[in-house]
Structure formats: C-alpha cells, structure tokens
Amino acid sequence: MNWKRTVSTLTLGVMLISTHTVADASTSIKEKQEQQQKVKEKRDSVKKDQSETSSKIEVNKEEISKVQAEVNKMDAQLQDIINDVAMKRQEIKRTEMKIEDLEADIKDYQEKMKAQEAMMKERMATMQKNGGGSINWAEFIFGSKNLSDLVTRMITAGTIQRSDQELFDDYEATQRSLKEAQADLKAERASLLQQQKALEVRQAELEKKMKQREKRIKELEEKNIKFESQIFDLQEIEATLVAQEQAIAAEIEAQRREEEEARRRAEEAARQEAARKAEEARQAEAARQAEAARQAEAEREAEAARQAAQQKQDNKSNTPSSSSSNNTAASTPAPKPAPAPTPAPKPEPKPAPTTSTPAPSSSMFIQPASGRYSQGWGPASGAFGYTFHNGVDIAGPTGKPIRASATGTVIRAGWGGAYGNHVMIAHVINGQVWTTVYAHMNSVSVSSGQRVTQGSNIGTLGNTGNSSGPHLHFEIHKGGYSYSATSAGSTVNPRQFF
C-alpha cells in the first residue's frame, strides 16, 4: 500500500498549492477592486465640480466668441477697403489708359498740324508770288510770332482766298483739338495724382487693419490653445472617466481569468505529476512483487531439485547398480530461473502549452517608439498654453510603428482635441492602476475596450492635433488620467522606466 500513501501525499500537496494560489488571486483582485473604487470616487468628485467647470468653459467660449465676432467685423471692414482699393486701382488704370489715348491724340494732332502748316506755307508762297495787292507779306510773315499767329492775322485781314479757307479752318480745328487734348491730359494727370494719393491712403489703412486683425487673430489662437490645452471639455472628461472605469474593470477581469487559467494549469500540472508519480510507485510495487514471486519460484525450484537429488541418492543406495540412477539423473534437466519482469516505460512529460502572445518585458513599461527625444517631462515655457510638459516627445518619421508600453485595456482610441489621434490604455500592475497616453498619432489600429499586450502595435507616429512636427507625445499617469497644464498632476517621468 506504499504507492497509495504516496498518491495521497501528492494529492494533499496539490490541494495546498491550489488553496494558496486562490488566496493570492483573491488578495490581488481585492487590491485591484480598491483601485477601481478610487477611480469611481474620482469620477464622483468630477461630477460635483461639474457646475463650476461648465461655467468656466462657457465664459471661455464667450470670450472666444467675442474675439471671433470682432475678427468677423474686421474682416467685413477689410473687405470694403480691399474692394475700394481694387476700384481705385481700376480707376487709375482707366485714367492711365485715357492719358495714353490723349497723348496719342496729341501726337496725331501735332503731326497733322505739321502737315497743314507745310501746306499753308506752300499756299502763302504761291500767293506772294502771284501778288497780294497791298499786303506787305514780309510784315505778315516776319512780324508773326508763329504760324498760328500768322494764320490768325491773315484771317483777320481777310486775305485768305475762299478756296483756301477750308484748309485754314481745318488747321484751326486741329489747333483747338490739340489744346483741348492737352488740357484734358493735364487734368487727367492731376486726377491720376489724386487717385494715387487716395490709393496710398486706403492701402495704409488696409495695412493697419490687417495688422490689427493679425493681432486679434493671434489673441484668438492663444485663447484657443489655452482652451484646447485643457484637452477635453467636461463631457469628454466624464466620458473618459466612464471608459476608464470600464477599462480598469475589464483589465481586472482579464487578469482574474488569466490567474484562474494559471491556477487551473498549475492544478492540472500538479495532478498529472501526482498521477505520474503514483504510476511510478505502482509500477515499482508491481516490479517488487514480481521480483519477490520470481525469487519464491526460484527457491521452490531449488528445493524441488534438492529433494529430487536426495531421492536419487536414496534410490542409488537401495538399487544394485548406480549407472541406471546416474543415467536417470543425467536425463533430468536442471530447472531454469524465471525471467525478470520488464518494468513498464515511464510516461513522457507533456510539453508546456504555448501561446502566440509576445513575451512581456521585465520592465513595467517599455519605450513605445524609437526615435529622438525632442522634449522631456517637466517645466515648459508656456508658449503652447502649458507651463508643465506632462510627458515626453519622441520625434520620428510619419508612419513609424507605436507599441503598447504595457499590457492593458484600451480606454479611448481616436480623435480628440489637442491630442489629435490618440490612444489611452488602462493598466493594473501589482494591484496599482496606471494609465498611458499616446498622442498626435497618424493612424490608430486599436479600439476602445480592446485588450493589448506589451509590445503589440497600436498605431503609427504622426503630426495630428496641436503638433508642430511628426512625433509621439507619451504620458504615464499613476492612477487614472488627470491632466494639468501647470503641474505634473498624476503623471510621472516615463524615462525612469526605460
């Protein structure tokens, strides 16, 4: 019954191991549930501050709306000035074209007058040659200031022949047109000068308005950045807390299942080990009994042989001839020993079950992406609306893979405010709740409620949200997610884990 005692001892050991594992699992789950309760209390605290936070958000929205309305009004004024400037430029263009036309007309009139003067000189020379009565042509010609004065004198004196009157009339008309064109040209040039001055005034006014608008736009952007630096509005915070509570509960349940599965496997392994050892004990006992039976059989055969020999000796002493006895003894074969029983082969140990899940790192958190640290965790300049940088920035090319820093359950996955495309993951490590944030991602490959293992791909690096270049903004919160623009809040320096 030794093997039965061995089996009983092994079974008792398995029960003790199982009891210890269940106790450890219960303690671990209790700690996790306490962490979950803390998150719930935090959510209740946020609900209490809902009225005040909502009021602050509304005031901020009103301020932004006022600035936006002012900018819209300035845009309307700017549009009027821009339209006026465009019209003045068109007027200047038309005036310039009119001046060009007048200059061309004046040139044509001047060329025409030259031709007419040449013809009149020719006619006057002919008139002098043919005789002009009592007219002193030398006095007419050399006493005139110019040809126009000469023509005027001749018309006044009535010395022009009717046949030549049309020539002189045409000349006078050309002369008047020239003077009118020159006067119009002077007036248009003066108008052009005034239009250009007016345009300069409006352009200066436009530049001033543009600078004012740019200033107000900058103020608006700063307000927007400050507003967006809060990351989420009240509803999003509430939704995040709800999702976080659900993710932590899911993570606790997943770990409970894992622990239960590990316990079951341990029990099964212990049961198999106990069965193996019991089988070995049974086989050893069977081998011992077989050996004892073989030895007993050998002893019986030896005793039978001894008795047969003794009988032979007795017969020999009672018979006259010993040769027949010798022949009889020689013909009786000696008994052969029984063969030893072959021990049963030991059962081969079963290989440990394998899994496709990547083996976790020995570190609590791993670096989620490779690249250059472009900004660290700690105090910041405030240029982007925050005076404390709650995470680390890892710069790299767009599309580089991002890995889960630790095993956990996804809280949020998608677009959200200044974070752009981002992922939040809840972790429960040794009973402590942690939250990791991955921001400005180009793409997201996980969804809310999904459980991810450490090192698994969750998306790619990008430049979305409040980002000035492709990088990963990574945060680690001890406990639930809680943002602060002026202090570390619940965050810790991620680089201490890498």
Secondary structure, DSSP 8 states (H G I E B T S, - for coil): -HHHHHHHHHHHHHHHHHHHHHHHHHHHHHHHHHHHHHHHHHHHHHHHTHHHHHHHHHHHHHHHHHHHHHHHHHHHHHHHHHHHHHHHHHHHHHHHHHHHHHHHHHHHHHHHHHHHHHHHHHHHHHHHHH--TT--HHHHHHHSSSHHHHHHHHHHHT-S-HHHHHHHHHHHHHHHHHHHHHHHHHHHHHHHHHHHHHHHHHHHHHHHHHHHHHHHHHHHHHHHHHHHTT-S-HHHHHHHHHHHHHHHHHHHHHHHHHHHHHHHHHHHHHHHHHHHHHHHHHHHHHHHHHHHHHHHHHHHHHHHHHHHHHHHHHHHHHSS-SHHHHHHHHHS-----------------------SS----SSSS--SS-SEEEE-SEE--STTS-SEE-SEEEE--TT-EEE-SSSEEEEEEEE-GGG-EEEEEEEEETTEEEEEEEEEEEEE---TT-EE-TT-EEEEEB--SS-SSSEEEEEEEESS----SSS-TTEE-GGGG-
